[in-house]
Amino acid sequence: MYGLIGKMLAAPGKREELLAIMLEGNDAMPGCISYVIARDPASEDGIWITEVWDSKHSHGASLQLPHVQATIAKAKPIIAGFGEYYATEPLGGIGL
Amino acid sequence: MYGLIGKMLAAPGKREELLAIMLEGNDAMPGCISYVIARDPASEDGIWITEVWDSKHSHGASLQLPHVQATIAKAKPIIAGFGEYYATEPLGGIGL
């Protein structure tokens, strides 16, 4: 499996709007096992995204899906940047 | 929901042993929606744990469960420390 832990930073005052776009853009993505969108309670603009994929390839391919491209296009104007970003190798646990 | 993203550091040379203990210790934990155990590919000793709970209370209560206490007791001697640690507010996504 292939995992990602990353922080996205919303433009000032735009976090809830960005969250809404991210949350509605969750149609099927082949190979996606888990994709959790979370508010960062320690900041005004942070959004944590934690992902588990069956492979790194599936993650890369997802970025080309039309509905993912549409979500990215809609979100981009209110994304101020990115913070922490870690790749992981998920092995197991609960809910996979 | 209540989320955690954290890094655990294994004692030198003990990561695989620690992972095995963590992976076998995943009996039911009330309120646990997701608990992903992952190797940190950027280090020799890092383990990422990403968790989603129905509430902060459920997470706290889980630490008192006998099988969780047993896992902690078994793991403790080969845990060198902890790294990054972030609380999150999961809102939705895939696999929850």
Backbone of each chain as ProteinMPNN parsed JSONL, in Angstrom:
{"seq_chain_A": "MYGLIGKMLAAPGKREELLAIMLEGNDAMPGCISYVIARDPASEDGIWITEVWDSKHSHGASLQLPHVQATIAKAKPIIAGFGEYYATEPLGGIGL", "coords_chain_A": {"N_chain_A": [[0.844, -1.198, 0.0], [0.276, 2.332, -0.374], [0.758, 5.401, 1.181], [-0.301, 8.727, 2.123], [0.241, 11.673, 3.988], [-0.818, 14.825, 4.44], [-0.789, 18.444, 4.574], [-2.983, 20.97, 3.66], [-3.312, 24.385, 2.877], [-5.752, 26.755, 3.274], [-6.854, 29.702, 1.521], [-7.038, 32.884, 3.243], [-9.818, 32.89, 5.389], [-11.219, 31.1, 3.85], [-11.413, 28.42, 4.455], [-13.684, 26.778, 5.157], [-15.17, 26.8, 2.831], [-13.358, 25.605, 1.062], [-13.128, 23.095, 2.259], [-15.743, 22.154, 1.811], [-15.772, 21.87, -0.967], [-13.814, 19.894, -1.27], [-15.004, 17.797, 0.141], [-17.266, 17.187, -1.323], [-16.205, 16.208, -3.574], [-15.753, 13.439, -3.698], [-16.111, 11.099, -5.377], [-15.83, 7.758, -6.723], [-12.492, 6.546, -6.69], [-10.331, 4.6, -8.311], [-8.513, 2.13, -6.588], [-8.256, 3.584, -4.303], [-8.207, 3.352, -0.89], [-8.594, 4.59, 1.522], [-9.464, 7.903, 2.396], [-9.187, 10.622, 4.078], [-10.546, 13.614, 5.081], [-9.826, 16.391, 6.989], [-10.32, 18.969, 9.414], [-7.815, 21.181, 10.619], [-7.373, 21.647, 13.897], [-5.569, 23.294, 15.087], [-5.023, 25.53, 13.678], [-6.152, 28.316, 11.63], [-6.477, 27.953, 8.972], [-5.708, 25.462, 8.088], [-5.93, 22.185, 6.591], [-6.024, 18.79, 7.025], [-5.099, 15.971, 5.156], [-5.359, 12.571, 4.877], [-4.318, 9.658, 3.323], [-4.814, 6.4, 1.918], [-3.712, 4.156, -0.444], [-3.891, 1.481, -2.874], [-1.607, 1.32, -4.33], [1.24, 3.322, -5.339], [1.026, 3.992, -7.928], [-1.774, 3.978, -8.415], [-2.529, 6.235, -6.961], [-1.238, 8.269, -8.424], [-2.509, 7.953, -10.893], [-5.096, 8.696, -10.229], [-5.112, 11.418, -10.192], [-5.544, 12.146, -12.738], [-8.158, 11.617, -13.283], [-11.331, 12.66, -14.551], [-13.282, 13.745, -12.698], [-11.699, 14.301, -10.521], [-9.87, 16.108, -11.55], [-11.708, 18.164, -12.038], [-12.44, 18.849, -9.429], [-9.966, 19.749, -8.462], [-9.594, 21.989, -10.1], [-11.675, 23.61, -9.231], [-11.008, 23.988, -6.58], [-8.478, 25.137, -6.56], [-8.229, 28.079, -6.78], [-8.7, 28.895, -4.145], [-6.806, 27.714, -2.586], [-4.102, 28.301, -0.578], [-1.637, 27.239, -0.224], [0.696, 24.587, 0.673], [1.472, 22.482, 3.453], [3.016, 20.429, 5.769], [4.101, 17.268, 4.446], [4.018, 13.943, 3.952], [5.062, 10.812, 2.787], [3.931, 7.464, 3.218], [4.131, 3.955, 4.19], [1.613, 2.074, 4.4], [0.62, -0.683, 6.423], [-1.318, -2.136, 7.759], [-4.056, -2.528, 10.084], [-6.994, -1.024, 11.355], [-10.004, -0.773, 9.547], [-9.139, -0.794, 6.929]], "CA_chain_A": [[0.0, 0.0, 0.0], [0.977, 3.619, -0.447], [0.0, 6.369, 1.971], [0.108, 10.127, 2.156], [-0.258, 12.543, 5.05], [-0.44, 16.152, 3.976], [-1.587, 19.585, 5.015], [-3.308, 21.977, 2.66], [-3.622, 25.656, 3.536], [-6.772, 27.532, 2.558], [-6.717, 31.16, 1.51], [-7.644, 33.429, 4.463], [-11.283, 32.908, 5.464], [-11.812, 30.207, 2.841], [-11.275, 27.003, 4.799], [-14.937, 26.006, 5.099], [-15.505, 26.678, 1.41], [-12.446, 24.613, 0.488], [-13.546, 21.794, 2.795], [-16.981, 21.741, 1.138], [-15.39, 21.412, -2.318], [-13.1, 18.616, -1.11], [-15.907, 16.753, 0.648], [-18.234, 16.773, -2.346], [-15.46, 15.634, -4.698], [-15.259, 12.112, -3.355], [-16.568, 9.967, -6.177], [-14.897, 6.625, -6.713], [-11.146, 6.651, -7.25], [-9.825, 3.225, -8.284], [-7.325, 1.892, -5.775], [-8.268, 4.397, -3.078], [-8.728, 2.56, 0.227], [-9.02, 5.533, 2.554], [-9.154, 9.289, 2.052], [-9.83, 11.329, 5.186], [-10.414, 15.068, 5.028], [-9.999, 16.841, 8.373], [-9.946, 20.329, 9.805], [-6.704, 21.285, 11.565], [-7.876, 22.494, 14.986], [-4.485, 24.137, 15.599], [-4.831, 26.71, 12.834], [-7.374, 28.877, 11.032], [-6.548, 27.682, 7.533], [-5.154, 24.15, 7.754], [-6.745, 20.999, 6.319], [-5.22, 17.567, 6.943], [-5.613, 14.913, 4.288], [-4.609, 11.319, 5.045], [-4.742, 8.797, 2.224], [-4.24, 5.063, 1.727], [-3.943, 3.638, -1.794], [-3.319, 0.14, -3.056], [-0.263, 1.489, -4.892], [1.594, 4.691, -5.691], [0.508, 4.181, -9.278], [-3.197, 4.347, -8.344], [-2.618, 7.638, -6.547], [-0.86, 9.121, -9.553], [-3.545, 7.864, -11.926], [-6.319, 9.375, -9.769], [-5.007, 12.855, -10.478], [-5.98, 12.356, -14.119], [-9.603, 11.351, -13.425], [-12.061, 13.901, -14.83], [-13.92, 14.378, -11.525], [-10.629, 14.813, -9.657], [-9.418, 17.335, -12.242], [-12.732, 19.2, -11.818], [-12.317, 19.294, -8.03], [-8.729, 20.532, -8.356], [-9.821, 23.289, -10.761], [-12.59, 24.384, -8.385], [-10.358, 24.282, -5.302], [-7.199, 25.833, -6.741], [-8.191, 29.52, -6.458], [-8.744, 29.189, -2.703], [-5.702, 27.033, -1.892], [-2.981, 29.246, -0.413], [-0.371, 26.517, -0.282], [0.739, 23.275, 1.303], [2.376, 22.425, 4.597], [3.661, 19.128, 5.938], [3.776, 16.285, 3.419], [4.778, 12.727, 4.242], [4.645, 9.544, 2.193], [4.007, 6.364, 4.18], [3.899, 2.585, 3.685], [0.634, 1.455, 5.298], [0.764, -2.137, 6.52], [-2.532, -2.766, 8.263], [-4.745, -1.793, 11.122], [-8.451, -1.124, 11.372], [-10.728, 0.048, 8.565], [-8.534, -0.816, 5.591]], "C_chain_A": [[0.878, 1.248, 0.0], [0.133, 4.648, 0.312], [0.555, 7.772, 1.861], [-0.532, 10.804, 3.361], [0.137, 13.945, 4.627], [-1.341, 17.237, 4.515], [-1.74, 20.591, 3.879], [-3.693, 23.247, 3.419], [-4.611, 26.447, 2.686], [-6.399, 29.003, 2.55], [-7.466, 31.702, 2.733], [-9.176, 33.456, 4.386], [-11.981, 31.907, 4.557], [-11.779, 28.738, 3.225], [-12.584, 26.227, 4.659], [-15.374, 25.792, 3.656], [-14.646, 25.603, 0.738], [-12.807, 23.206, 0.971], [-14.783, 21.278, 2.065], [-16.671, 21.21, -0.263], [-14.719, 20.038, -2.236], [-14.06, 17.491, -0.734], [-16.911, 16.3, -0.4], [-17.522, 16.08, -3.518], [-14.983, 14.213, -4.468], [-15.935, 10.958, -4.078], [-15.468, 8.907, -6.201], [-13.554, 6.972, -7.355], [-10.558, 5.248, -7.17], [-8.537, 3.11, -7.472], [-7.265, 2.708, -4.505], [-8.945, 3.619, -1.958], [-9.25, 3.473, 1.327], [-8.578, 6.935, 2.156], [-9.904, 10.148, 3.073], [-9.504, 12.819, 5.123], [-10.747, 15.615, 6.418], [-9.599, 18.298, 8.542], [-8.743, 20.241, 10.757], [-7.132, 22.201, 12.707], [-6.829, 23.466, 15.517], [-4.25, 25.382, 14.746], [-6.162, 27.154, 12.246], [-7.576, 28.389, 9.612], [-6.103, 26.283, 7.128], [-6.196, 23.055, 7.551], [-5.79, 19.814, 6.213], [-5.895, 16.575, 6.016], [-4.736, 13.685, 4.499], [-5.193, 10.293, 4.083], [-4.067, 7.433, 2.298], [-4.678, 4.559, 0.359], [-3.375, 2.241, -1.904], [-1.919, 0.222, -3.653], [-0.021, 2.971, -5.173], [1.045, 5.01, -7.083], [-0.956, 4.629, -9.245], [-3.358, 5.805, -7.917], [-2.309, 8.575, -7.706], [-1.952, 9.149, -10.616], [-4.795, 8.646, -11.533], [-6.308, 10.853, -10.146], [-5.435, 13.187, -11.908], [-7.48, 12.112, -14.314], [-10.355, 12.661, -13.638], [-12.673, 14.548, -13.588], [-12.883, 14.904, -10.543], [-10.074, 16.11, -10.247], [-10.406, 18.48, -11.998], [-12.648, 19.748, -10.399], [-11.081, 20.166, -7.86], [-8.939, 21.93, -8.948], [-10.676, 24.212, -9.892], [-11.886, 24.847, -7.097], [-9.18, 25.239, -5.445], [-7.209, 27.32, -6.361], [-8.218, 29.839, -4.963], [-7.77, 28.314, -1.899], [-4.532, 28.015, -1.816], [-1.642, 28.541, -0.517], [-0.471, 25.183, 0.421], [1.755, 23.3, 2.437], [3.082, 21.082, 4.635], [3.211, 18.156, 4.838], [4.659, 15.066, 3.623], [4.207, 11.559, 3.449], [4.801, 8.456, 3.259], [3.826, 5.023, 3.47], [2.929, 1.879, 4.615], [0.74, -0.073, 5.25], [-0.51, -2.825, 6.983], [-3.143, -1.9, 9.336], [-6.236, -2.036, 11.029], [-9.022, -0.238, 10.273], [-10.093, 0.088, 7.189], [-9.162, -1.924, 4.751]], "O_chain_A": [[2.063, 1.202, 0.333], [-1.075, 4.743, 0.095], [1.728, 7.974, 1.547], [-1.685, 10.544, 3.705], [1.325, 14.224, 4.471], [-2.496, 16.997, 4.867], [-0.771, 20.998, 3.237], [-4.323, 23.183, 4.474], [-4.34, 26.765, 1.528], [-5.717, 29.49, 3.451], [-8.41, 31.074, 3.212], [-9.75, 33.982, 3.432], [-13.211, 31.872, 4.505], [-12.089, 27.885, 2.394], [-12.592, 25.13, 4.101], [-15.887, 24.73, 3.305], [-15.143, 24.798, -0.049], [-12.793, 22.25, 0.195], [-14.86, 20.095, 1.736], [-17.249, 20.211, -0.691], [-15.013, 19.14, -3.025], [-13.942, 16.371, -1.23], [-17.361, 15.155, -0.373], [-18.167, 15.444, -4.351], [-13.934, 13.815, -4.975], [-16.29, 9.955, -3.46], [-14.342, 9.137, -5.762], [-13.491, 7.601, -8.412], [-10.31, 4.751, -6.072], [-7.601, 3.889, -7.647], [-6.338, 2.557, -3.71], [-10.12, 3.266, -2.063], [-10.24, 3.156, 1.986], [-7.475, 7.136, 1.648], [-11.108, 10.371, 2.944], [-8.34, 13.22, 5.114], [-11.817, 15.339, 6.96], [-8.67, 18.788, 7.901], [-8.668, 19.34, 11.592], [-7.245, 23.412, 12.512], [-7.149, 24.358, 16.302], [-3.378, 26.195, 15.055], [-7.168, 26.453, 12.353], [-8.694, 28.4, 9.096], [-6.119, 25.952, 5.943], [-7.21, 23.006, 8.247], [-4.859, 19.831, 5.408], [-7.106, 16.364, 6.082], [-3.519, 13.745, 4.324], [-6.406, 10.086, 4.035], [-2.905, 7.32, 2.688], [-5.868, 4.539, 0.044], [-2.494, 1.853, -1.137], [-1.126, -0.708, -3.498], [-0.959, 3.766, -5.235], [0.654, 6.141, -7.372], [-1.338, 5.553, -9.963], [-4.21, 6.523, -8.441], [-3.024, 9.55, -7.94], [-2.283, 10.199, -11.166], [-5.48, 9.198, -12.394], [-7.354, 11.456, -10.387], [-5.659, 14.349, -12.249], [-8.014, 12.373, -15.393], [-10.057, 13.661, -12.985], [-12.598, 15.767, -13.43], [-13.156, 15.853, -9.807], [-9.841, 17.082, -9.529], [-10.001, 19.622, -11.779], [-12.769, 20.954, -10.183], [-11.133, 21.2, -7.194], [-8.513, 22.928, -8.368], [-10.443, 25.419, -9.821], [-12.135, 25.943, -6.596], [-8.917, 26.05, -4.557], [-6.288, 27.78, -5.686], [-7.809, 30.925, -4.554], [-7.898, 28.192, -0.681], [-4.036, 28.495, -2.835], [-0.631, 29.157, -0.854], [-1.562, 24.702, 0.728], [2.749, 24.025, 2.396], [3.674, 20.653, 3.645], [2.077, 18.223, 4.366], [5.881, 15.134, 3.489], [2.995, 11.344, 3.444], [5.699, 8.525, 4.098], [3.424, 4.967, 2.307], [3.352, 1.162, 5.522], [0.923, -0.669, 4.188], [-0.752, -3.98, 6.633], [-2.814, -0.724, 9.49], [-6.68, -3.125, 10.667], [-8.588, 0.899, 10.087], [-10.467, 0.918, 6.361], [-8.789, -2.106, 3.592]]}, "seq_chain_B": "MYGLIGKMLAAPGKREELLAIMLEGNDAMPGCISYVIARDPASEDGIWITEVWDSKHSHGASLQLPHVQATIAKAKPIIAGFGEYYATEPLGGIGL", "coords_chain_B": {"N_chain_B": [[-16.109, 13.768, 14.745], [-12.888, 12.547, 15.808], [-9.471, 12.883, 15.267], [-6.138, 11.553, 14.926], [-2.749, 12.042, 14.093], [0.309, 10.631, 14.143], [3.776, 10.079, 14.943], [5.732, 7.328, 15.798], [8.733, 6.256, 17.286], [10.877, 3.629, 16.819], [13.082, 1.651, 18.858], [16.602, 1.386, 18.02], [16.96, -0.733, 15.23], [14.68, -2.155, 15.81], [12.292, -1.737, 14.517], [10.707, -3.444, 12.801], [9.926, -5.442, 14.543], [8.454, -3.974, 16.398], [6.418, -3.033, 14.728], [5.155, -5.474, 14.148], [4.087, -6.163, 16.643], [2.298, -4.041, 17.001], [0.587, -4.48, 14.831], [-0.623, -6.905, 15.394], [-2.095, -6.295, 17.526], [-4.739, -5.424, 17.113], [-7.468, -5.8, 17.956], [-11.021, -5.299, 18.427], [-11.874, -1.898, 19.051], [-13.987, 0.081, 20.7], [-15.675, 2.66, 18.983], [-13.617, 3.233, 17.295], [-12.856, 4.166, 14.096], [-11.024, 4.195, 12.065], [-7.691, 3.029, 11.839], [-4.593, 3.253, 11.054], [-1.577, 1.705, 10.475], [1.684, 2.422, 9.614], [4.795, 2.124, 7.886], [7.48, 4.43, 8.031], [8.899, 5.598, 5.245], [10.973, 7.362, 5.064], [12.76, 7.161, 7.096], [14.738, 5.089, 9.365], [13.595, 4.16, 11.63], [11.025, 5.093, 12.045], [7.466, 5.057, 12.557], [4.334, 5.649, 11.277], [1.191, 6.549, 12.557], [-2.147, 6.792, 11.896], [-5.264, 7.882, 12.895], [-8.827, 7.59, 13.232], [-11.537, 8.423, 15.187], [-14.806, 8.103, 16.707], [-15.167, 9.95, 18.663], [-13.277, 12.07, 20.909], [-13.389, 11.1, 23.418], [-13.815, 8.321, 23.061], [-11.316, 7.583, 22.067], [-9.665, 8.118, 24.294], [-10.79, 6.329, 26.142], [-10.147, 3.912, 24.96], [-7.528, 3.437, 25.611], [-7.594, 2.278, 28.024], [-8.511, -0.275, 27.659], [-8.168, -3.785, 28.187], [-6.804, -5.352, 26.174], [-5.489, -3.4, 24.764], [-3.881, -2.238, 26.678], [-2.238, -4.439, 27.098], [-0.913, -4.605, 24.662], [0.465, -2.16, 24.7], [2.157, -2.597, 26.886], [3.762, -4.628, 25.891], [4.95, -3.377, 23.713], [6.28, -1.155, 24.724], [9.054, -1.464, 25.742], [10.528, -1.382, 23.364], [10.04, 1.012, 22.174], [11.424, 4.002, 21.251], [10.734, 6.628, 21.353], [8.674, 9.508, 20.525], [7.556, 11.302, 17.642], [6.378, 13.696, 15.427], [3.082, 14.929, 16.167], [-0.225, 15.283, 15.787], [-3.47, 16.495, 16.365], [-6.648, 16.079, 14.807], [-9.701, 17.109, 13.077], [-11.659, 15.074, 11.698], [-13.802, 15.079, 8.862], [-14.987, 13.821, 6.708], [-14.933, 11.855, 3.68], [-13.396, 9.117, 2.036], [-13.944, 5.748, 2.896], [-14.643, 5.933, 5.55]], "CA_chain_B": [[-15.052, 12.76, 14.797], [-11.624, 12.985, 16.391], [-8.399, 12.218, 14.556], [-4.754, 11.727, 15.36], [-1.657, 11.694, 13.182], [1.472, 10.655, 15.019], [4.915, 9.239, 14.588], [6.369, 6.601, 16.882], [10.11, 5.917, 16.907], [11.313, 2.359, 17.391], [14.484, 1.541, 19.274], [17.409, 1.015, 16.854], [16.864, -2.107, 14.752], [13.498, -2.832, 16.345], [11.044, -1.286, 13.882], [9.845, -4.529, 12.312], [9.378, -6.109, 15.733], [7.424, -3.082, 16.942], [5.289, -3.077, 13.786], [4.454, -6.754, 14.316], [3.304, -6.061, 17.885], [1.193, -3.104, 16.741], [-0.354, -5.039, 13.846], [-1.393, -8.016, 15.962], [-2.88, -5.768, 18.654], [-5.86, -4.635, 16.593], [-8.828, -6.24, 18.271], [-12.014, -4.22, 18.403], [-11.801, -0.778, 19.988], [-15.246, 0.802, 20.476], [-15.563, 4.035, 18.514], [-12.496, 3.396, 16.363], [-13.338, 4.086, 12.715], [-9.869, 3.891, 11.225], [-6.429, 3.003, 12.592], [-3.662, 2.802, 10.019], [-0.194, 1.581, 10.934], [2.486, 2.53, 8.389], [6.232, 2.343, 7.968], [7.955, 5.713, 7.507], [9.978, 5.262, 4.304], [12.033, 8.378, 5.121], [13.66, 6.927, 8.234], [14.98, 3.672, 9.708], [12.93, 3.776, 12.883], [9.738, 5.761, 12.186], [6.177, 4.412, 12.276], [3.225, 6.606, 11.277], [-0.113, 6.017, 12.947], [-3.224, 7.755, 11.636], [-6.445, 7.338, 13.567], [-10.108, 8.319, 13.242], [-12.433, 7.95, 16.243], [-16.079, 8.825, 16.707], [-15.032, 11.056, 19.615], [-12.041, 12.087, 21.688], [-13.646, 10.237, 24.574], [-13.568, 6.92, 22.679], [-9.871, 7.368, 22.005], [-9.156, 8.057, 25.664], [-11.279, 5.098, 26.782], [-9.482, 2.748, 24.36], [-6.233, 3.229, 26.264], [-7.829, 1.475, 29.238], [-8.943, -1.634, 27.306], [-7.13, -4.764, 28.554], [-5.924, -5.781, 25.08], [-4.649, -2.249, 24.393], [-2.869, -2.172, 27.747], [-1.291, -5.539, 26.869], [-0.078, -4.215, 23.52], [1.351, -1.082, 25.163], [3.182, -3.192, 27.757], [4.653, -5.415, 25.048], [5.654, -2.477, 22.803], [7.013, -0.104, 25.448], [10.525, -1.596, 25.816], [11.22, -1.127, 22.092], [9.687, 2.352, 21.679], [12.473, 4.952, 21.651], [10.138, 7.937, 21.584], [7.612, 9.925, 19.63], [7.89, 12.458, 16.825], [5.248, 14.564, 15.126], [1.824, 14.512, 16.785], [-1.248, 16.275, 15.428], [-4.889, 16.161, 16.482], [-7.41, 16.584, 13.664], [-11.167, 16.988, 13.149], [-12.09, 14.468, 10.434], [-15.146, 15.489, 8.447], [-15.544, 12.894, 5.733], [-13.996, 11.338, 2.703], [-13.628, 7.748, 1.57], [-13.518, 4.688, 3.798], [-14.994, 6.19, 6.961]], "C_chain_B": [[-13.775, 13.393, 15.352], [-10.501, 12.201, 15.717], [-7.043, 12.472, 15.178], [-3.822, 11.305, 14.238], [-0.4, 11.731, 14.043], [2.576, 9.745, 14.537], [5.535, 8.634, 15.846], [7.759, 6.212, 16.395], [10.52, 4.63, 17.612], [12.745, 2.472, 17.877], [15.291, 1.048, 18.075], [17.277, -0.466, 16.49], [15.591, -2.841, 15.137], [12.2, -2.452, 15.633], [10.147, -2.431, 13.445], [9.179, -5.279, 13.464], [8.238, -5.281, 16.332], [6.192, -3.07, 16.035], [4.476, -4.36, 13.978], [3.57, -6.726, 15.568], [2.078, -5.176, 17.667], [0.137, -3.751, 15.844], [-1.163, -6.193, 14.418], [-2.31, -7.522, 17.087], [-4.127, -5.011, 18.22], [-7.229, -5.268, 16.76], [-9.744, -5.024, 18.345], [-11.748, -3.15, 19.467], [-13.058, 0.044, 19.731], [-15.001, 2.246, 20.049], [-14.416, 4.265, 17.556], [-12.986, 3.153, 14.933], [-12.195, 3.706, 11.774], [-8.609, 3.974, 12.078], [-5.4, 2.402, 11.656], [-2.231, 2.849, 10.545], [0.689, 1.521, 9.691], [3.97, 2.7, 8.721], [6.538, 3.732, 7.409], [9.115, 5.44, 6.56], [11.151, 6.238, 4.356], [12.995, 8.174, 6.288], [13.794, 5.435, 8.498], [14.087, 3.205, 10.843], [11.51, 4.335, 13.031], [8.537, 4.901, 11.807], [5.103, 5.493, 12.355], [1.938, 5.907, 11.691], [-1.15, 7.112, 12.709], [-4.528, 7.135, 12.102], [-7.665, 8.234, 13.362], [-11.016, 7.644, 14.265], [-13.754, 8.71, 16.161], [-16.045, 10.008, 17.67], [-13.685, 10.961, 20.319], [-12.182, 11.159, 22.904], [-13.351, 8.771, 24.244], [-12.079, 6.63, 22.6], [-9.284, 7.219, 23.406], [-9.529, 6.743, 26.339], [-10.533, 3.876, 26.247], [-8.18, 2.415, 25.08], [-6.363, 2.41, 27.547], [-8.257, 0.046, 28.917], [-7.827, -2.635, 27.619], [-6.218, -5.14, 27.379], [-5.038, -4.64, 24.59], [-3.526, -2.084, 25.433], [-1.798, -3.254, 27.541], [-0.345, -5.202, 25.723], [0.928, -3.138, 23.933], [2.498, -1.663, 26.001], [4.231, -3.944, 26.939], [5.542, -4.499, 24.185], [6.637, -1.551, 23.525], [8.537, -0.269, 25.451], [11.248, -1.301, 24.503], [10.72, 0.155, 21.415], [10.75, 3.324, 22.185], [11.882, 6.322, 21.958], [9.064, 8.237, 20.57], [8.044, 11.173, 18.873], [6.684, 13.363, 16.663], [3.965, 14.018, 15.771], [0.798, 15.605, 16.542], [-2.641, 15.72, 15.715], [-5.613, 16.759, 15.274], [-8.906, 16.457, 13.941], [-11.666, 16.411, 11.832], [-13.547, 14.796, 10.125], [-15.777, 14.511, 7.48], [-14.472, 12.437, 4.783], [-14.394, 9.929, 2.297], [-13.139, 6.783, 2.636], [-13.81, 4.937, 5.258], [-16.345, 5.56, 7.289]], "O_chain_B": [[-13.617, 14.613, 15.357], [-10.581, 10.977, 15.611], [-6.83, 13.471, 15.864], [-4.079, 10.333, 13.527], [-0.082, 12.772, 14.618], [2.341, 8.772, 13.821], [5.82, 9.332, 16.819], [7.939, 5.876, 15.225], [10.511, 4.55, 18.841], [13.523, 3.283, 17.375], [14.747, 0.371, 17.203], [17.461, -1.341, 17.337], [15.436, -4.022, 14.825], [11.117, -2.809, 16.098], [8.942, -2.394, 13.693], [8.024, -5.694, 13.371], [7.2, -5.816, 16.721], [5.059, -3.093, 16.517], [3.245, -4.324, 13.971], [2.439, -7.211, 15.546], [0.971, -5.51, 18.088], [-1.062, -3.588, 16.071], [-2.283, -6.437, 13.969], [-3.193, -8.25, 17.541], [-4.533, -4.057, 18.883], [-8.044, -5.277, 15.838], [-9.293, -3.879, 18.328], [-11.441, -3.457, 20.619], [-13.194, 0.644, 18.665], [-14.219, 2.964, 20.671], [-14.248, 5.374, 17.05], [-13.469, 2.069, 14.607], [-12.396, 2.976, 10.803], [-8.47, 4.858, 12.923], [-5.342, 1.185, 11.484], [-1.746, 3.887, 10.996], [0.481, 0.68, 8.816], [4.335, 3.338, 9.709], [5.926, 4.16, 6.431], [10.205, 5.088, 7.011], [12.201, 5.982, 3.767], [13.945, 8.94, 6.446], [13.063, 4.622, 7.933], [13.847, 2.008, 11.006], [10.856, 4.078, 14.042], [8.591, 4.119, 10.857], [4.973, 6.173, 13.373], [1.638, 4.807, 11.226], [-1.046, 8.213, 13.249], [-4.853, 6.003, 11.746], [-7.559, 9.46, 13.323], [-11.234, 6.434, 14.209], [-13.818, 9.814, 15.619], [-16.808, 10.96, 17.512], [-13.041, 9.912, 20.324], [-11.221, 10.529, 23.345], [-12.724, 8.064, 25.032], [-11.626, 5.562, 23.014], [-8.502, 6.305, 23.667], [-8.711, 6.12, 27.015], [-10.308, 2.915, 26.982], [-7.779, 1.253, 25.15], [-5.373, 1.914, 28.085], [-8.356, -0.774, 29.83], [-6.66, -2.358, 27.343], [-5.003, -5.238, 27.55], [-3.955, -4.883, 24.058], [-2.374, -1.824, 25.087], [-0.612, -3.02, 27.775], [0.855, -5.468, 25.789], [2.1, -3.198, 23.56], [3.656, -1.273, 25.845], [5.423, -3.907, 27.245], [6.715, -4.792, 23.954], [7.693, -1.212, 22.99], [9.25, 0.699, 25.186], [12.442, -1.003, 24.51], [10.95, 0.36, 20.223], [10.957, 3.458, 23.392], [12.455, 7.09, 22.73], [8.599, 7.354, 19.848], [8.798, 11.998, 19.389], [6.048, 13.749, 17.643], [3.789, 12.807, 15.901], [0.942, 16.723, 17.037], [-2.947, 14.588, 15.341], [-5.233, 17.821, 14.78], [-9.328, 15.799, 14.893], [-12.055, 17.163, 10.938], [-14.405, 14.789, 11.008], [-17.002, 14.39, 7.443], [-13.276, 12.599, 5.028], [-15.577, 9.596, 2.226], [-12.065, 6.964, 3.21], [-13.288, 4.234, 6.124], [-16.816, 5.664, 8.422]]}, "name": "protein", "num_of_chains": 2, "seq": "MYGLIGKMLAAPGKREELLAIMLEGNDAMPGCISYVIARDPASEDGIWITEVWDSKHSHGASLQLPHVQATIAKAKPIIAGFGEYYATEPLGGIGLMYGLIGKMLAAPGKREELLAIMLEGNDAMPGCISYVIARDPASEDGIWITEVWDSKHSHGASLQLPHVQATIAKAKPIIAGFGEYYATEPLGGIGL"}
